[in-house]
Amino acid sequence: MSDPELVLFLHGLGDSPASWDAVIENLPAGMQGIALNVPGLSLEQDLESAPFELHRAAAHVRKELDSLGVAQTHLCGLSLGAMVALQTAIDSPQRLRTLTLVAGQVKPPRWLMTLQSTLVRMLPAKVFGKDGPNKTQILAALKAAKTVDFSTSLSDVRIPTLVLCGSRDRPNLPAARRLATEIPDARLRIIPDGGHTLNQSSPALIAKELGSFIAG
């Protein structure tokens, strides 16, 4: 009996690994899912000491693969997690079998990062940190996201790639189309009536899309 296809999942900003639970539960037979903490966005003590940094987070994915004894995996990330997944594909393509980017970005709009930072600053600290990152971590991550720019790197990605985005996720739709256009042989799937957190609003559909993509 062959080993199951392993899929690693990376959560988005303000979320936790638990945000992927329903997707993992709906994965087709023959697939196993593990959701990772993203360093700088975790409540785990050993991961929260340093602020979020893209290359550090990608290195953590490789470290997790090493600890699991896995040479290659399928990697799926949402939003900020999609950027970490893309950086992992650029830094360590030999570790990935496929790449799935959900609501990802090429160069996050500065106006959007600024707006989100402003909204976060207005909220009391007690709102954060129960099941996800605290207020300081979120602000640091938004600051780091402002500097991300994959514009010159997309054509170097040679891993089979699936790009998913909700039709109502308007800030990320242009980036989704660009990702699918500039990553060689990438496949684009726009989810009708889908919003930003597709892993929570449409977990069964996302699991089905992943299953079909990986099997094909």
VEXMAR-521226 format. One record per residue (C-alpha): residue in three letters; x, y, z. Coordinates in nm, 4 decimals, padded with zeros to 6 digits. Layout:
REM VEXMAR-521226
ALA | X | Y | Z
...
//
This chain:
REM VEXMAR-521226
MET | 00.0000 | 00.0000 | 00.0000
SER | 00.1488 | 00.3342 | -00.1057
ASP | 00.2047 | 00.6184 | 00.1363
PRO | -00.0562 | 00.8996 | 00.1330
GLU | 00.0173 | 01.2193 | -00.0552
LEU | 00.1245 | 01.4728 | 00.2092
VAL | -00.0039 | 01.8294 | 00.1839
LEU | 00.1329 | 02.1010 | 00.4110
PHE | -00.0953 | 02.3985 | 00.4760
LEU | 00.0087 | 02.7519 | 00.5743
HIS | -00.2422 | 02.9847 | 00.7365
GLY | -00.3007 | 03.3518 | 00.6623
LEU | -00.2629 | 03.6649 | 00.8702
GLY | -00.4773 | 03.6635 | 01.1836
ASP | -00.5453 | 03.2901 | 01.1542
SER | -00.3983 | 02.9743 | 01.3031
PRO | -00.3348 | 02.6208 | 01.1738
ALA | -00.6868 | 02.5318 | 01.2910
SER | -00.8257 | 02.7397 | 01.0022
TRP | -00.7369 | 02.4445 | 00.7744
ASP | -00.9093 | 02.1764 | 00.9848
ALA | -01.2201 | 02.1480 | 00.7673
VAL | -01.0153 | 02.1320 | 00.4463
ILE | -00.7969 | 01.8556 | 00.5887
GLU | -01.1044 | 01.6619 | 00.7025
ASN | -01.2434 | 01.6765 | 00.3466
LEU | -00.9286 | 01.5707 | 00.1613
PRO | -00.9831 | 01.2735 | -00.0694
ALA | -00.8676 | 00.9264 | 00.0267
GLY | -00.4971 | 00.8839 | -00.0241
MET | -00.4144 | 01.2372 | 00.0904
GLN | -00.2929 | 01.3516 | 00.4337
GLY | -00.2886 | 01.7131 | 00.5499
ILE | -00.0782 | 01.8874 | 00.8123
ALA | -00.1240 | 02.2550 | 00.8976
LEU | 00.1876 | 02.4367 | 01.0175
ASN | 00.2359 | 02.7377 | 01.2386
VAL | 00.3879 | 03.0281 | 01.0467
PRO | 00.6801 | 03.1720 | 01.2503
GLY | 00.6012 | 03.5187 | 01.3755
LEU | 00.2296 | 03.4419 | 01.3622
SER | 00.2083 | 03.1693 | 01.6227
LEU | 00.1164 | 03.1463 | 01.9890
GLU | 00.3741 | 02.8730 | 02.0368
GLN | 00.6533 | 03.0089 | 02.2533
ASP | 00.9369 | 02.8771 | 02.0385
LEU | 00.8008 | 03.0429 | 01.7262
GLU | 00.6923 | 03.3837 | 01.8498
SER | 01.0256 | 03.5279 | 01.9657
ALA | 01.1061 | 03.6938 | 01.6303
PRO | 00.8752 | 03.8994 | 01.4081
PHE | 00.7477 | 03.7616 | 01.0801
GLU | 01.0010 | 03.7530 | 00.7981
LEU | 00.9325 | 03.5839 | 00.4654
HIS | 01.2601 | 03.3952 | 00.4187
ARG | 01.2594 | 03.2842 | 00.7835
ALA | 00.9095 | 03.1460 | 00.7435
ALA | 01.0091 | 02.9624 | 00.4245
ALA | 01.3107 | 02.8169 | 00.6025
HIS | 01.0763 | 02.6921 | 00.8752
VAL | 00.8778 | 02.4985 | 00.6140
ARG | 01.1987 | 02.3230 | 00.5069
LYS | 01.2841 | 02.2553 | 00.8718
GLU | 00.9437 | 02.0968 | 00.9254
LEU | 00.9931 | 01.8736 | 00.6217
ASP | 01.3271 | 01.7649 | 00.7625
SER | 01.1727 | 01.6876 | 01.1014
LEU | 00.9010 | 01.4819 | 00.9328
GLY | 01.1586 | 01.2977 | 00.7242
VAL | 00.9862 | 01.4077 | 00.4051
ALA | 01.1921 | 01.4823 | 00.0959
GLN | 00.9095 | 01.6423 | -00.1051
THR | 00.5575 | 01.7594 | -00.0341
HIS | 00.2597 | 01.9391 | -00.1797
LEU | 00.2414 | 02.2909 | -00.0323
CYS | -00.0703 | 02.5058 | -00.0029
GLY | -00.0895 | 02.8530 | 00.1513
LEU | -00.3543 | 03.1193 | 00.1917
SER | -00.2924 | 03.4943 | 00.1746
LEU | 00.0243 | 03.5605 | 00.3750
GLY | 00.0718 | 03.1845 | 00.3884
ALA | 00.0548 | 03.1792 | 00.0076
MET | 00.3436 | 03.4251 | -00.0030
VAL | 00.5430 | 03.1992 | 00.2297
ALA | 00.4586 | 02.9039 | 00.0052
LEU | 00.5716 | 03.0932 | -00.3041
GLN | 00.8970 | 03.1953 | -00.1337
THR | 00.9545 | 02.8301 | -00.0426
ALA | 00.9049 | 02.7328 | -00.4067
ILE | 01.1621 | 02.9928 | -00.5124
ASP | 01.4169 | 02.9089 | -00.2422
SER | 01.3768 | 02.5297 | -00.2355
PRO | 01.1987 | 02.4022 | -00.5472
GLN | 01.3415 | 02.0531 | -00.4970
ARG | 01.1334 | 02.0137 | -00.1788
LEU | 00.7952 | 02.0666 | -00.3484
ARG | 00.5893 | 01.8448 | -00.5755
THR | 00.3093 | 02.0963 | -00.6306
LEU | 00.2273 | 02.4486 | -00.5167
THR | -00.1208 | 02.5849 | -00.4430
LEU | -00.1663 | 02.9573 | -00.3853
VAL | -00.4992 | 03.0664 | -00.2363
ALA | -00.5668 | 03.4414 | -00.2378
GLY | -00.1970 | 03.5056 | -00.2932
GLN | -00.0177 | 03.8237 | -00.3891
VAL | 00.2677 | 03.9281 | -00.6180
LYS | 00.3338 | 04.2684 | -00.4660
PRO | 00.0827 | 04.3485 | -00.1915
PRO | -00.0811 | 04.6881 | -00.2483
ARG | 00.0724 | 04.9341 | -00.0054
TRP | -00.2638 | 05.1069 | 00.0422
LEU | -00.4179 | 04.7788 | 00.1540
MET | -00.1343 | 04.7026 | 00.3977
THR | -00.1583 | 05.0565 | 00.5371
LEU | -00.5358 | 05.0311 | 00.5740
GLN | -00.5111 | 04.6982 | 00.7519
SER | -00.2405 | 04.8318 | 00.9835
THR | -00.4570 | 05.1324 | 01.0699
LEU | -00.7543 | 04.9106 | 01.1506
VAL | -00.5431 | 04.6796 | 01.3660
ARG | -00.4006 | 04.9739 | 01.5636
MET | -00.7545 | 05.0914 | 01.6402
LEU | -00.8526 | 04.7597 | 01.7991
PRO | -00.7737 | 04.6794 | 02.1647
ALA | -00.4936 | 04.4287 | 02.2251
LYS | -00.7298 | 04.1949 | 02.4123
VAL | -00.9078 | 04.1171 | 02.0837
PHE | -00.5977 | 03.9339 | 01.9602
GLY | -00.3925 | 03.6380 | 02.0761
LYS | -00.6579 | 03.3819 | 02.1721
ASP | -00.6351 | 03.1479 | 01.8742
GLY | -00.3857 | 03.3350 | 01.6595
PRO | -00.1156 | 03.6031 | 01.6594
ASN | -00.1211 | 03.8978 | 01.8968
LYS | -00.1521 | 04.2610 | 01.7944
THR | 00.2235 | 04.3250 | 01.7847
GLN | 00.2808 | 04.0208 | 01.5644
ILE | 00.0110 | 04.1244 | 01.3182
LEU | 00.1477 | 04.4784 | 01.2844
ALA | 00.4996 | 04.3417 | 01.2294
ALA | 00.3708 | 04.1028 | 00.9629
LEU | 00.1856 | 04.3797 | 00.7789
LYS | 00.5010 | 04.5908 | 00.7846
ALA | 00.7022 | 04.3026 | 00.6413
ALA | 00.4392 | 04.2329 | 00.3751
LYS | 00.4812 | 04.5850 | 00.2403
THR | 00.8305 | 04.4952 | 00.1205
VAL | 00.7348 | 04.1733 | -00.0618
ASP | 00.7714 | 04.1797 | -00.4407
PHE | 00.7733 | 03.8623 | -00.6502
SER | 00.7495 | 04.0502 | -00.9798
THR | 01.0839 | 03.9317 | -01.1170
SER | 01.0686 | 03.5789 | -00.9739
LEU | 00.7446 | 03.4285 | -01.1021
SER | 00.8881 | 03.3022 | -01.4301
ASP | 01.1481 | 03.1039 | -01.2330
VAL | 00.8856 | 02.8887 | -01.0622
ARG | 00.8900 | 02.5507 | -01.2376
ILE | 00.6631 | 02.3588 | -01.0017
PRO | 00.3079 | 02.2613 | -01.1042
THR | 00.1011 | 02.5440 | -00.9583
LEU | -00.2678 | 02.5923 | -00.8841
VAL | -00.3929 | 02.9445 | -00.8186
LEU | -00.7255 | 02.9784 | -00.6348
CYS | -00.9162 | 03.2976 | -00.5600
GLY | -01.2734 | 03.3830 | -00.4684
SER | -01.4678 | 03.5900 | -00.7190
ARG | -01.5564 | 03.8352 | -00.4409
ASP | -01.1970 | 03.8680 | -00.3189
ARG | -01.1439 | 04.1794 | -00.5287
PRO | -00.8127 | 04.2976 | -00.3763
ASN | -00.6539 | 03.9640 | -00.4698
LEU | -00.8139 | 03.8853 | -00.8061
PRO | -00.5631 | 04.0872 | -01.0151
ALA | -00.2743 | 03.9163 | -00.8345
ALA | -00.4313 | 03.5730 | -00.8873
ARG | -00.4544 | 03.6345 | -01.2613
ARG | -00.0969 | 03.7601 | -01.2713
LEU | 00.0310 | 03.4617 | -01.0751
ALA | -00.1450 | 03.2233 | -01.3132
THR | -00.0160 | 03.4116 | -01.6178
GLU | 00.3473 | 03.4561 | -01.5185
ILE | 00.4157 | 03.1264 | -01.3425
PRO | 00.4804 | 02.8827 | -01.6281
ASP | 00.1939 | 02.6374 | -01.6833
ALA | 00.0051 | 02.7527 | -01.3736
ARG | -00.3652 | 02.6788 | -01.3529
LEU | -00.6191 | 02.9411 | -01.2378
ARG | -00.9486 | 02.8610 | -01.0697
ILE | -01.1831 | 03.1416 | -00.9663
ILE | -01.4316 | 03.0199 | -00.7044
PRO | -01.7804 | 03.1648 | -00.7764
ASP | -01.9122 | 03.3814 | -00.4919
GLY | -01.6017 | 03.2987 | -00.2887
GLY | -01.4466 | 03.5486 | -00.0490
HIS | -01.0958 | 03.5713 | 00.0927
THR | -01.0847 | 03.2864 | 00.3478
LEU | -01.1877 | 03.0067 | 00.1144
ASN | -01.0418 | 02.7488 | 00.3512
GLN | -01.3146 | 02.8354 | 00.6009
SER | -01.6067 | 02.9312 | 00.3759
SER | -01.5639 | 02.6544 | 00.1147
PRO | -01.3458 | 02.3824 | 00.2704
ALA | -01.5008 | 02.0888 | 00.0837
LEU | -01.4614 | 02.2671 | -00.2488
ILE | -01.1002 | 02.3591 | -00.1763
ALA | -01.0255 | 02.0002 | -00.0753
LYS | -01.1842 | 01.8778 | -00.3987
GLU | -00.9840 | 02.1257 | -00.6087
LEU | -00.6631 | 02.0163 | -00.4352
GLY | -00.7437 | 01.6512 | -00.4854
SER | -00.8121 | 01.6945 | -00.8561
PHE | -00.5013 | 01.9051 | -00.9078
ILE | -00.2667 | 01.6700 | -00.7261
ALA | -00.4158 | 01.3615 | -00.8882
GLY | -00.3913 | 01.5198 | -01.2333
//
